[in-house]
C-alpha cells in the first residue's frame, strides 16, 4: 500500500494534513498523552546527543562543512541549515507521521485545526512518490470557483516546480496574505493535459458537514474532515434531519482523511448507545487512553456508513466504532489503514514536533494499521477511486447504502 499524506490547504490550505491518511499534517490528532511522551527521552534508539559527541561523527560533519565552505556555489542561510538539522532528526525515525515544525509551521497548524483560515481552500494528499494531488476543493472556496478538480496533480506554484518537495514546503509556497494571488499549475489525468489557475487567496470557513434528505425518509450526512467545529455541525445536521422525518441515516466518510481525535470521539459519543469508542496503547502494549461513550444521547434509527480507501485516521475510528458496536453497517471499499496516533509536543522555543506515540484499537480490539476496515458490503465505483463531485446517478456506493438502509428500516 502506498502511504499518503493528507493536508487541507489554506493556500491549498493548511491539512489534517493531516493527515493526515493521513500521513502528514492530516491533520494529526491533538495531544492526549498529557506530555508523557516527553518522559521517554533517550529510551528508544540512539540518543542524538551521544552521536554529536562521537568523534567519528564530528569528524564527518567537519569534513562535510569543509567541502561546503570551499566549493558550495550558492549563499548559505544558517537558519535554514539549522532547521534542516531538526528535520533530519525526525526523518531519521523513518516514520512519515513524525515531523518537525518551525514556529511558522506550528502556528499554521494551530490555525488550520480551527476550521477557518486564509487561502484557496482545498484538501490535498502526497503519496510515496512525492506527487501532490487534490482530494477535493472545499465547497464555496476560491479553488472550487477557479475550477480546481479532484485528482488534479499540482506541478508548479508561482513558476516553481514542486514535484520533489515535501508537502509542508508546498503549503508554504502556496500560502500568502489575504487578497494575494497564487498561480498554480496542475496536470489533469482525466483530460491528459496541464491547466493553470490564478487563485486569489481569501478567508475560507472550512464547513466540514453537508446534509440533505433523500427519498424514502432517509437522511444523508457528508463529513469531509474532523475539525473543532465538526461535532457541532454533525449534531445540528442529525437534529434537523430527524425533524424532517428521517427514519434512517447514511453518514458519508468517503475521502475524509481524518482530523482531531477529540472531534471524532465527541461525534461517536453522540451517536452510540454506550460502550467503548477507541483505546490507545503505547509501544509496550500499555493502555494510554480509553475513550468511552459518556453522552446520554444516541441515534436510535438505522445507520449506514459509507467509506473508501481515502477514509483514514479519525474516519476509521468512527467507522470502526460503528461497526464493532453493531450501530451501523459499512458500505464501500476498505479504508486507508492509519491506526496510529500522533501527539503534537511544543518545544521551548516556539517550535514543535509531532511524533507517533501509540496505536489505536477499535472497540472489538482490532488493530487496523496498514490493514484498514473492511466494509460489510464491498462496492466499487466505476473507473474511479474517489467519490468527489460524483453525480448521484453514478454513485453505486450510495445506491447500495440506500438499499441497505431500507432493509434495516
Buried (B, 14 or more C-beta within 10 A) or exposed (E): EEBBBBBBBBBBBBBBBBBBBBBBBBBBBBBBBEEEBEEEEEEEEEEBEEBEEEEEEEEEEEEEEEEEEEEEEEEEEEEEEEBEEBBEEBBEBEBBBBBBBBEEBBEBBEBBBEBBBBBBBBBBBBEEEBBBBBBBBBEEBBBBBBEBBBBBBBBBBEEEEBBEBBBBEBBBBBBBEEEEBBBBBBBBEEEEEEBEBEBBBBEBEBBBBBBEBBEEBBBBBBBBBBBBBBBBBBBEBBEBBBEEEBBBBBBBBBBBBBBBBBBBBBBBBBBBEEEBBBBBBBEEEEEBBEBBBEBEBEBEBBBBBBBBBBBBBBBBBBBBBBBBBEBBBBBBBBBBBBBBBBBBBBBEEEBBBBBBBBBBBBBEEBBBBEBBBBBEBEBEBEEBEBBBEBEEEEBBBBBBBBEBBBEEE
